[in-house]
Amino acid sequence: MSSTDTDPEGMTFPCHVDIKVFARAGDRLEQQIRGLLELHLKPDQIESIRIKESAKGNYHSLSCRVRADSRPELDKVFVTLTENPDILMVI
């Protein structure tokens, strides 16, 4: 891809993407999610991770804002997140 390209789904890369992750609560959940993101993204591509706890504290939702440079890179991030057994849903 060149410096800016549009994929077949209409996304222009590089772009900012908000990824929502729903997971079971854990002591190091934010670090775990950051580690999974860093398998495919450079640390400076992870712009923010915000975490919200469920009312009973059993689950967390994480809002991850990342900069994706290509569709394959973004697809790899989603696959890695969805394959993790502690993560219930990724949107």
RAMO-V433650 format. One record per run of one state. SS is the DSSP state (H for helix, E for strand, - for the rest). FROM is the first residue (numbers start at 1). LEN is the number of residues. If there is no record, write none. Layout:
BEGIN
ss:SS from:FROM len:LEN
ss:SS from:FROM len:LEN
END
This chain:
BEGIN
ss:- from:1 len:4
ss:E from:5 len:2
ss:- from:7 len:5
ss:E from:12 len:2
ss:- from:14 len:1
ss:E from:15 len:10
ss:- from:25 len:4
ss:H from:29 len:9
ss:- from:38 len:5
ss:H from:43 len:3
ss:E from:46 len:8
ss:- from:54 len:5
ss:E from:59 len:10
ss:- from:69 len:2
ss:H from:71 len:13
ss:- from:84 len:3
ss:E from:87 len:4
ss:- from:91 len:1
END
